[in-house]
């Protein structure tokens, strides 16, 4: 590397100062525009922001400072929109936040230690960029917002930014009340300076571990009967500490904290999102595909499987439950038609139940109790049967008339002819492989409403689901039983409406199998990998491509999407993705052409070690 002589006019770097801050101050003391300064000296500002080692080293030589220290607290841009800072990996948008924070006491010290104008002396420290750092460890002063700027060059031209606020900082207008350091604050500081320590959280990436502390702390707010919206952003540190004091000790303590949240008012019917506010929602949605959060998701998943009476089809961290493992007294009561008080006594007498908690939470092994529950099942009258399945009486009557619900006994001399277990099996069959819905977004309708819109019988839709002609079924988390079953109306219309062709448009077919962009299907058809049928659109009168039954069968014989392979092999799409990656199975892409996340069926079945037939559950793909 070429030696670079230090500039005649220099400014000493502050402890933990970032490279962009040092360069801005160095340009200012030399009375040169920041952009021109970088161009003239061969150190473009953007490459400084990227943290390129050679450029940082040149800057350090020009400023007469230690390049290793400058590099450590500045960070480096990595592939995949990530940045490395202090040996830890962060999402780029986290480190490159439009808001710049800092400690006003540190900045006043910078100003008082120099004869130059304050803006020339005030320096941004690297640890201030870490989102979970909320305090200056040296001064016990909270980090406060200094400025917000969406344009990167202007955001990191610190001298220009400080020029307008330095007088207010020196005057104490940015000062806040100091507070004592928490254990989380000390742990985070040590992790940034010294690297990983010995607590359980040190086994995990810093950003994910810190975020989990915040999520768990947010959930534990239920003990204070306070919602997250009631917490001032300046008090975020308290939530981090509430999560850290538990999670530092590992999975056993985390599960204990989760159990204590279940012991508060609330029951399983409200769903995990209500029992574990923020925590469940973020781990099931926002961080579902982020590998760094997998250990934390696994702990929550294990706890839910060990303590919740989850039924087949219920949403578990974004994936449907495959089978029931636990019953509660309440769920067993509903399934058998036996009063919950009597059910509890019989389960206790049989030695199956030893749980004094409320009926909704008192759980027992469903498989071990199956013989007893089978023997105890009580036939119900129509009203009780419908209520137990979450149906209105009119909905029950329609399904009964359509023949999709039938009494256990044909005897008309008694009302008690309906088997609640057969009713539950009916619901479970419709929800097998259903997509978890948190709200009925555009296109989703309840079975009864979709039937009313098309002026058909709800039983026709039920039969179409059972036969695999309607594949896209949703399980609404706000409801239970039949109330929770939603269908994608356009698909139902394509399959059952007399107004349209007996085929699905490319867009609707793509949505049913998990291909979001019709362009991939068009590309497959155009390149001869699958077929489509040309049909006149009844509304536009244009001839266009449709998926008739023969085309659909051909597609499923040859290809899998993540959605269809997950259903076929009974695994989550995340599990399938990891399995295929380990087996070296990659998306179908002959000649380098992109067809999306589409895989050859034969390759996937070979990797999994079985061929499970065309479609699970009556042809449903």
C-alpha positions as a printed Julia matrix, in Angstrom:
621×3 Matrix{Float64}:
   0.0     0.0     0.0
   1.18    3.55   -0.78
   2.24    5.56    2.27
   0.15    8.68    2.8
   1.54   11.63    4.73
  -0.65   13.12    7.47
  -2.31   16.4     6.57
  -0.77   19.57    8.04
  -4.12   20.5     9.55
  -5.54   17.64   11.57
  -7.99   17.02   14.37
  -7.57   14.25   16.89
 -10.14   11.47   16.66
 -12.42   11.05   19.67
 -12.68    7.69   21.46
 -14.91    5.34   19.41
 -15.37    7.95   16.68
 -16.76    6.76   13.35
 -14.85    7.21   10.11
 -17.58    9.39    8.56
 -17.48   11.73   11.56
 -13.7    11.94   11.51
 -13.62   12.62    7.76
 -16.26   15.34    8.04
 -14.24   17.1    10.76
 -10.96   16.6     8.9
 -12.39   18.2     5.77
 -13.82   21.08    7.8
 -10.58   21.99    9.56
  -8.88   22.03    6.14
 -11.6    24.37    4.85
 -12.56   21.97    2.04
 -16.01   20.79    0.98
 -16.51   17.22    2.2
 -17.31   15.79   -1.23
 -14.36   17.55   -2.9
 -12.09   16.53    0.0
 -12.82   12.86   -0.66
 -12.36   13.13   -4.42
  -9.07   15.06   -4.22
  -7.52   12.62   -1.71
  -8.86    9.44   -3.31
 -11.15    8.53   -0.43
 -14.74    8.92   -1.76
 -17.17    9.51    1.08
 -19.43    6.65   -0.03
 -16.55    4.2     0.31
 -15.9     5.57    3.8
 -19.57    4.87    4.62
 -19.12    1.36    3.21
 -16.24    0.85    5.64
 -13.75   -0.36    3.02
 -10.57   -1.21    4.99
  -8.06    0.3     2.54
  -9.98    3.56    2.39
 -10.36    3.68    6.2
  -6.62    3.09    6.53
  -5.88    5.98    4.15
  -8.2     8.27    6.09
  -6.51    7.27    9.35
  -3.07    8.07    7.9
  -4.27   11.44    6.64
  -5.69   12.26   10.05
  -2.81   10.77   12.02
  -5.04    8.36   13.94
  -5.31    4.62   14.62
  -6.97    2.9    11.66
  -7.91   -0.26   13.6
  -9.89    1.71   16.15
 -11.52    3.76   13.4
 -12.45    0.57   11.52
 -13.82   -1.19   14.61
 -16.27    1.59   15.47
 -17.25    2.42   11.88
 -18.47   -0.87   10.53
 -18.23   -2.5     7.11
 -20.86   -3.02    4.44
 -21.48   -6.7     3.66
 -23.47   -8.57    1.04
 -27.18   -9.08    1.56
 -27.92   -5.6     2.96
 -25.97   -6.22    6.13
 -23.3    -4.33    8.04
 -20.64   -5.52   10.45
 -19.92   -3.31   13.45
 -17.72   -4.23   16.42
 -17.6    -7.82   15.18
 -21.4    -8.12   15.1
 -23.73   -8.34   12.08
 -26.71   -6.0    11.72
 -29.34   -5.37    9.04
 -28.16   -2.36    7.02
 -31.34   -0.4     7.71
 -30.66   -0.69   11.45
 -27.13    0.7    11.35
 -27.94    3.22    8.61
 -30.93    4.65   10.48
 -31.97    8.15    9.33
 -31.94    9.26   12.98
 -28.59   10.03   14.58
 -28.42    9.86   18.38
 -25.77   10.85   20.85
 -24.78   11.78   24.39
 -24.91   15.56   24.92
 -22.4    15.37   27.78
 -19.84   13.66   25.51
 -20.47   16.31   22.87
 -20.09   19.17   25.35
 -16.83   17.61   26.48
 -15.7    17.54   22.82
 -16.5    21.25   22.47
 -14.78   22.22   25.73
 -11.63   20.29   24.85
 -10.9    22.29   21.7
 -10.32   25.89   20.78
 -12.15   25.4    17.5
 -15.87   26.03   16.99
 -17.99   23.28   18.59
 -19.13   21.79   15.28
 -15.5    21.11   14.36
 -14.92   19.18   17.59
 -18.14   17.27   18.2
 -17.76   13.63   17.13
 -20.24   10.8    16.53
 -19.32    7.58   18.36
 -19.8     4.18   16.75
 -21.68    2.58   19.63
 -24.36    5.28   19.32
 -25.37    3.61   16.03
 -26.3     0.36   17.8
 -30.1     0.47   18.14
 -30.33   -1.22   21.54
 -27.71    1.08   23.06
 -29.85    3.61   24.93
 -27.37    5.19   27.35
 -23.86    6.61   27.57
 -22.12    4.25   29.96
 -19.52    6.86   30.9
 -22.0     9.59   31.9
 -25.19    7.57   32.62
 -27.0     9.96   30.31
 -29.63    8.67   27.84
 -28.76    8.86   24.17
 -30.94   11.55   22.63
 -31.97   12.22   19.0
 -29.65   14.81   17.42
 -30.99   14.99   13.88
 -32.93   13.01   11.3
 -31.97   13.02    7.63
 -33.02   10.55    4.94
 -30.3    11.54    2.46
 -27.13    9.62    3.49
 -24.51   12.18    2.44
 -26.23   14.98    4.35
 -26.93   12.68    7.32
 -23.26   11.8     7.81
 -21.81   15.25    7.08
 -21.61   15.76   10.83
 -19.98   19.19   10.86
 -22.8    20.63    8.75
 -25.39   18.97   10.97
 -23.77   20.1    14.23
 -23.42   23.68   12.99
 -27.12   24.36   13.6
 -27.49   22.53   16.94
 -24.08   22.86   18.63
 -25.03   26.06   20.53
 -28.11   24.33   21.95
 -26.07   21.29   22.96
 -23.48   23.44   24.72
 -26.29   25.36   26.44
 -27.68   22.14   27.88
 -30.91   22.13   25.89
 -30.36   18.47   24.91
 -29.68   17.32   28.47
 -31.99   14.75   30.07
 -32.26   13.2    33.51
 -29.52   10.64   34.12
 -30.33    7.09   35.26
 -28.45    4.14   36.67
 -27.09    1.52   34.3
 -29.09   -1.7    33.96
 -27.61   -5.17   33.67
 -28.58   -5.11   30.0
 -26.68   -1.85   29.47
 -23.56   -3.36   31.03
 -23.88   -6.57   29.03
 -24.29   -4.72   25.73
 -21.32   -2.46   26.46
 -19.13   -5.46   27.31
 -20.25   -7.31   24.19
 -19.31   -4.37   21.93
 -15.94   -3.84   23.59
 -14.79   -7.32   24.58
 -16.92   -9.66   22.49
 -19.03  -12.58   23.7
 -19.1   -13.43   27.4
 -20.43  -16.4    29.34
 -24.19  -15.9    29.61
 -26.65  -17.84   27.45
 -27.4   -14.83   25.25
 -23.74  -14.67   24.27
 -24.27  -17.86   22.28
 -26.36  -15.86   19.82
 -25.83  -12.93   17.43
 -25.99   -9.65   19.34
 -28.75   -7.95   17.37
 -31.09  -10.96   17.51
 -30.36  -11.54   21.21
 -30.98   -7.89   22.07
 -34.17   -7.79   20.01
 -35.43  -10.91   21.79
 -34.81   -9.18   25.12
 -37.01   -6.32   23.94
 -39.74   -8.66   22.68
 -39.82  -10.71   25.87
 -39.79   -7.54   27.96
 -42.71   -6.2    25.91
 -44.68   -9.39   26.56
 -43.91   -9.22   30.28
 -45.58   -5.81   30.41
 -48.81   -7.77   30.88
 -47.75   -8.19   34.52
 -47.98   -4.41   34.82
 -51.33   -4.29   32.99
 -49.7    -1.84   30.59
 -49.82   -1.99   26.8
 -46.75   -1.24   24.73
 -48.42    1.88   23.34
 -48.42    3.31   26.87
 -44.63    3.07   27.12
 -42.68    6.18   26.16
 -39.95    5.49   23.56
 -37.46    6.97   26.03
 -38.29    4.09   28.39
 -37.35    1.37   25.9
 -34.39    0.57   28.14
 -36.74   -0.79   30.8
 -38.23   -3.33   28.37
 -34.76   -4.45   27.32
 -33.89   -5.01   30.98
 -37.15   -6.89   31.68
 -36.34   -9.31   28.88
 -32.65   -9.57   29.68
 -33.06  -10.43   33.35
 -34.91  -13.58   32.29
 -33.36  -14.61   28.98
 -29.76  -14.3    30.19
 -30.34  -17.55   32.11
 -31.5   -19.56   29.09
 -34.48  -21.56   27.81
 -35.69  -22.92   31.16
 -36.12  -19.43   32.62
 -37.66  -18.14   29.38
 -40.27  -20.9    29.43
 -41.03  -20.13   33.07
 -41.66  -16.49   32.12
 -43.92  -17.62   29.27
 -45.86  -19.85   31.66
 -46.34  -16.97   34.1
 -47.84  -14.94   31.28
 -50.31  -17.79   30.69
 -51.25  -17.68   34.37
 -52.52  -14.12   33.94
 -56.15  -13.49   32.9
 -56.81  -14.83   29.41
 -57.3   -18.21   27.77
 -56.04  -20.13   24.71
 -59.02  -19.1    22.58
 -57.58  -15.57   22.47
 -54.5   -16.96   20.75
 -50.77  -16.65   21.53
 -50.68  -13.11   20.15
 -52.86  -11.93   23.05
 -51.02  -13.92   25.71
 -47.54  -12.89   24.51
 -48.03   -9.38   23.08
 -45.46   -8.26   20.48
 -43.28  -11.33   21.12
 -45.46  -13.84   19.28
 -46.38  -11.51   16.43
 -42.77  -10.57   15.62
 -41.42  -14.11   15.86
 -44.26  -15.54   13.77
 -44.22  -12.84   11.1
 -41.51  -10.18   11.08
 -38.62  -12.52   11.91
 -40.09  -15.78   10.62
 -37.53  -16.09    7.81
 -34.5   -14.7     9.67
 -32.16  -17.57   10.72
 -30.72  -15.64   13.66
 -34.09  -15.78   15.41
 -34.59  -19.54   14.9
 -33.38  -20.49   18.44
 -35.84  -18.06   20.02
 -38.67  -19.24   17.8
 -37.83  -22.83   18.76
 -38.16  -22.04   22.48
 -41.55  -20.42   21.99
 -42.68  -23.24   19.69
 -41.65  -25.92   22.19
 -43.43  -24.12   24.99
 -46.64  -23.8    22.99
 -46.59  -27.48   22.03
 -45.91  -28.47   25.65
 -48.58  -26.3    27.29
 -51.28  -25.25   24.78
 -54.27  -27.36   23.65
 -53.52  -26.76   19.98
 -55.74  -28.51   17.47
 -54.82  -29.68   13.98
 -54.87  -26.66   11.68
 -54.26  -24.09   14.4
 -51.65  -21.43   13.6
 -48.3   -22.09   15.29
 -45.78  -19.36   14.47
 -47.13  -19.02   10.95
 -47.46  -22.74   10.23
 -50.51  -24.98   10.73
 -50.39  -27.57   13.52
 -50.27  -31.06   12.04
 -52.0   -32.97   14.85
 -53.38  -32.39   18.33
 -50.93  -33.29   21.09
 -52.76  -31.87   24.11
 -56.38  -31.55   25.06
 -57.67  -29.17   27.7
 -60.66  -29.94   29.86
 -62.58  -27.36   27.83
 -61.58  -28.7    24.41
 -62.32  -32.29   25.47
 -65.68  -31.18   26.84
 -66.58  -29.51   23.56
 -65.38  -32.45   21.5
 -67.29  -35.08   23.47
 -70.35  -33.05   24.44
 -69.78  -33.75   28.15
 -70.11  -31.0    30.76
 -66.67  -29.67   31.7
 -67.14  -30.31   35.46
 -68.02  -33.94   34.82
 -65.2   -34.24   32.29
 -62.63  -33.01   34.84
 -63.81  -35.49   37.48
 -63.62  -38.43   35.07
 -60.17  -37.45   33.82
 -58.89  -37.09   37.37
 -60.41  -40.42   38.39
 -58.71  -42.1    35.44
 -55.35  -40.59   36.45
 -55.09  -38.71   33.16
 -55.41  -35.2    34.57
 -53.49  -33.65   37.45
 -53.85  -29.94   36.81
 -55.74  -27.51   39.03
 -55.68  -24.65   36.53
 -58.86  -23.38   34.85
 -60.51  -25.69   32.32
 -59.08  -23.8    29.35
 -55.48  -24.32   30.53
 -55.71  -27.69   32.34
 -54.13  -29.93   29.68
 -53.42  -33.64   29.24
 -52.02  -35.99   26.6
 -54.61  -36.26   23.82
 -53.36  -39.6    22.48
 -53.3   -41.24   25.91
 -56.82  -40.01   26.64
 -58.29  -40.97   23.26
 -59.75  -44.35   24.36
 -61.45  -42.75   27.36
 -62.79  -39.83   25.33
 -64.1   -42.21   22.67
 -65.99  -44.16   25.31
 -67.38  -41.01   26.9
 -68.63  -39.29   23.78
 -72.23  -38.2    24.17
 -74.52  -37.62   21.23
 -75.95  -34.11   21.14
 -79.05  -32.34   19.9
 -78.62  -30.19   16.79
 -78.48  -26.9    18.71
 -75.61  -27.99   21.0
 -73.82  -29.7    18.13
 -73.91  -26.54   15.99
 -72.8   -24.3    18.86
 -69.87  -26.59   19.61
 -68.66  -26.27   16.02
 -69.01  -22.49   15.92
 -72.01  -22.52   13.55
 -75.2   -20.56   13.6
 -78.35  -22.66   13.4
 -79.02  -21.48    9.84
 -75.49  -22.43    8.76
 -75.93  -25.86   10.34
 -79.27  -26.37    8.63
 -77.83  -25.54    5.2
 -74.87  -27.91    5.59
 -77.15  -30.63    6.9
 -79.52  -30.19    3.96
 -76.52  -30.34    1.59
 -75.51  -33.69    3.05
 -72.03  -32.68    4.22
 -73.14  -33.09    7.84
 -75.03  -36.21    8.8
 -76.41  -37.46   12.14
 -74.81  -40.42   13.86
 -78.17  -42.1    14.25
 -81.01  -42.03   11.75
 -83.45  -42.32   14.65
 -85.97  -39.51   14.5
 -87.54  -40.29   17.9
 -84.74  -38.52   19.8
 -82.93  -35.23   19.33
 -79.55  -36.55   20.51
 -78.29  -37.97   17.21
 -75.24  -35.77   16.43
 -71.71  -36.96   17.25
 -69.48  -34.03   18.33
 -66.31  -35.92   17.43
 -67.48  -36.42   13.87
 -68.3   -32.72   13.79
 -64.8   -31.83   14.94
 -63.31  -34.2    12.38
 -65.36  -32.38    9.73
 -63.89  -29.02   10.8
 -60.37  -30.47   10.99
 -60.66  -31.88    7.46
 -61.5   -28.46    6.05
 -58.69  -26.74    7.96
 -55.96  -29.28    7.14
 -53.18  -27.29    5.48
 -55.14  -24.02    5.77
 -53.31  -20.7     5.63
 -53.27  -18.81    8.95
 -55.24  -15.55    8.6
 -54.96  -12.68   11.06
 -57.53  -10.66    9.2
 -59.75  -11.3     6.2
 -57.79   -9.35    3.61
 -59.06   -8.59    0.11
 -60.31  -11.68   -1.64
 -61.0   -13.81    1.45
 -64.58  -14.62    2.39
 -66.24  -16.94    4.87
 -67.72  -20.01    3.19
 -71.27  -18.83    3.79
 -70.62  -15.36    2.36
 -68.78  -16.69   -0.67
 -71.71  -19.02   -1.33
 -74.2   -16.17   -1.0
 -72.23  -14.0    -3.45
 -72.23  -16.78   -6.04
 -75.81  -17.85   -5.25
 -74.73  -21.43   -4.62
 -75.05  -23.76   -1.66
 -72.33  -23.66    1.05
 -72.22  -27.45    0.8
 -70.98  -27.09   -2.78
 -67.95  -25.15   -1.52
 -67.33  -27.68    1.27
 -67.42  -30.54   -1.24
 -65.08  -28.65   -3.57
 -62.58  -28.25   -0.7
 -62.82  -31.95    0.16
 -62.38  -32.91   -3.5
 -59.4   -30.59   -3.98
 -61.09  -28.32   -6.51
 -60.82  -25.42   -4.05
 -57.34  -25.43   -2.61
 -56.89  -22.06   -0.93
 -58.47  -22.25    2.54
 -57.81  -19.82    5.4
 -57.99  -20.3     9.18
 -58.97  -16.98   10.78
 -57.18  -16.55   14.12
 -59.97  -14.45   15.62
 -62.52  -17.25   15.38
 -62.96  -20.89   16.24
 -64.52  -23.83   14.43
 -66.63  -23.2    11.34
 -66.47  -19.44   11.88
 -62.73  -19.58   11.2
 -62.97  -21.23    7.77
 -62.41  -18.78    4.92
 -61.95  -19.36    1.21
 -60.38  -17.29   -1.55
 -63.5   -16.13   -3.37
 -62.0   -15.79   -6.86
 -60.83  -19.39   -6.74
 -64.27  -20.57   -5.62
 -65.84  -18.53   -8.4
 -63.52  -20.05  -10.98
 -64.21  -23.56   -9.73
 -67.96  -23.39   -9.14
 -69.54  -20.37  -10.83
 -71.71  -20.99  -13.88
 -70.72  -17.58  -15.26
 -67.11  -18.39  -15.98
 -65.11  -21.15  -17.69
 -64.5   -24.43  -15.89
 -60.89  -23.46  -15.34
 -58.74  -21.04  -13.35
 -56.99  -17.97  -14.64
 -53.2   -17.94  -14.31
 -53.42  -15.38  -11.52
 -55.87  -17.41   -9.45
 -54.02  -20.68  -10.04
 -50.75  -19.01   -9.05
 -52.26  -17.83   -5.78
 -53.61  -21.29   -4.96
 -50.17  -22.9    -5.28
 -48.1   -20.03   -3.91
 -46.76  -18.4    -7.09
 -47.3   -14.7    -6.59
 -46.33  -13.49  -10.06
 -48.26  -14.82  -13.13
 -45.23  -13.94  -15.27
 -43.52  -17.12  -14.02
 -46.47  -19.27  -15.16
 -46.6   -17.52  -18.51
 -42.88  -18.15  -18.9
 -43.31  -21.85  -18.11
 -46.09  -22.14  -20.69
 -44.26  -20.18  -23.38
 -41.14  -22.3   -22.95
 -43.09  -25.55  -23.17
 -42.66  -26.82  -19.61
 -46.4   -26.94  -18.87
 -49.61  -26.54  -20.83
 -52.55  -24.14  -20.58
 -55.93  -24.04  -22.25
 -57.02  -21.08  -24.38
 -60.51  -19.95  -23.34
 -62.5   -16.82  -24.08
 -62.86  -14.59  -21.01
 -66.63  -14.19  -20.44
 -66.26  -10.56  -19.4
 -63.58   -9.15  -21.71
 -64.27  -11.6   -24.58
 -60.51  -11.9   -25.03
 -58.87  -15.28  -25.62
 -56.52  -15.98  -22.73
 -54.67  -18.77  -20.97
 -56.49  -20.78  -18.3
 -55.61  -23.79  -16.19
 -58.14  -26.49  -16.96
 -58.15  -29.72  -14.94
 -55.75  -31.46  -17.32
 -53.3   -28.54  -17.08
 -53.53  -28.5   -13.3
 -52.81  -32.23  -13.06
 -49.83  -31.88  -15.39
 -48.41  -29.04  -13.31
 -48.66  -31.0   -10.06
 -47.18  -34.13  -11.66
 -44.05  -32.21  -12.59
 -43.57  -29.37  -10.09
 -43.71  -28.36   -6.45
 -43.92  -24.92   -4.9
 -43.01  -24.45   -1.24
 -46.72  -24.44   -0.41
 -47.57  -27.66   -2.25
 -44.47  -29.55   -1.08
 -45.16  -28.52    2.53
 -48.65  -29.96    2.32
 -47.5   -33.09    0.52
 -44.71  -33.93    2.94
 -46.24  -32.6     6.16
 -43.41  -30.18    6.92
 -43.22  -26.41    7.2
 -41.84  -24.55    4.2
 -38.88  -23.49    6.35
 -38.11  -27.15    7.09
 -38.43  -28.02    3.41
 -36.17  -25.14    2.42
 -33.44  -26.29    4.82
 -33.8   -29.91    3.68
 -33.55  -29.03    0.0
 -30.59  -26.76    0.58
 -28.76  -29.54    2.44
 -29.57  -31.99   -0.37
 -28.41  -29.58   -3.07
 -31.84  -29.22   -4.66
 -32.32  -25.82   -6.25
 -35.22  -24.04   -7.99
 -36.05  -25.13  -11.52
 -34.02  -22.88  -13.8
 -32.95  -24.49  -17.11
 -30.68  -22.26  -19.19
 -30.58  -19.81  -16.29
 -34.19  -18.72  -16.8
 -35.95  -17.58  -13.63
 -39.24  -19.37  -12.91
 -39.46  -18.31   -9.27
 -39.4   -20.69   -6.3
 -40.45  -23.71   -8.34
 -38.91  -27.17   -7.91
 -39.0   -30.42   -9.86
 -41.25  -32.81   -7.99
 -39.0   -35.82   -8.6
 -35.97  -34.06   -7.12
 -37.87  -32.95   -4.02
 -39.42  -36.39   -3.4
 -36.01  -37.99   -3.83
 -34.45  -35.57   -1.31
 -37.22  -36.23    1.23
 -37.03  -39.96    0.56
 -40.59  -40.65   -0.47
 -43.19  -40.08   -3.16
 -46.41  -39.1    -1.47
 -48.66  -39.11   -4.52
 -50.03  -36.22   -6.47
 -51.74  -34.23   -3.79
 -52.54  -34.55   -0.11
 -56.12  -34.75    1.12
 -58.23  -35.67   -1.84
 -56.1   -34.09   -4.55
 -55.45  -30.9    -2.76
 -52.14  -29.5    -4.04
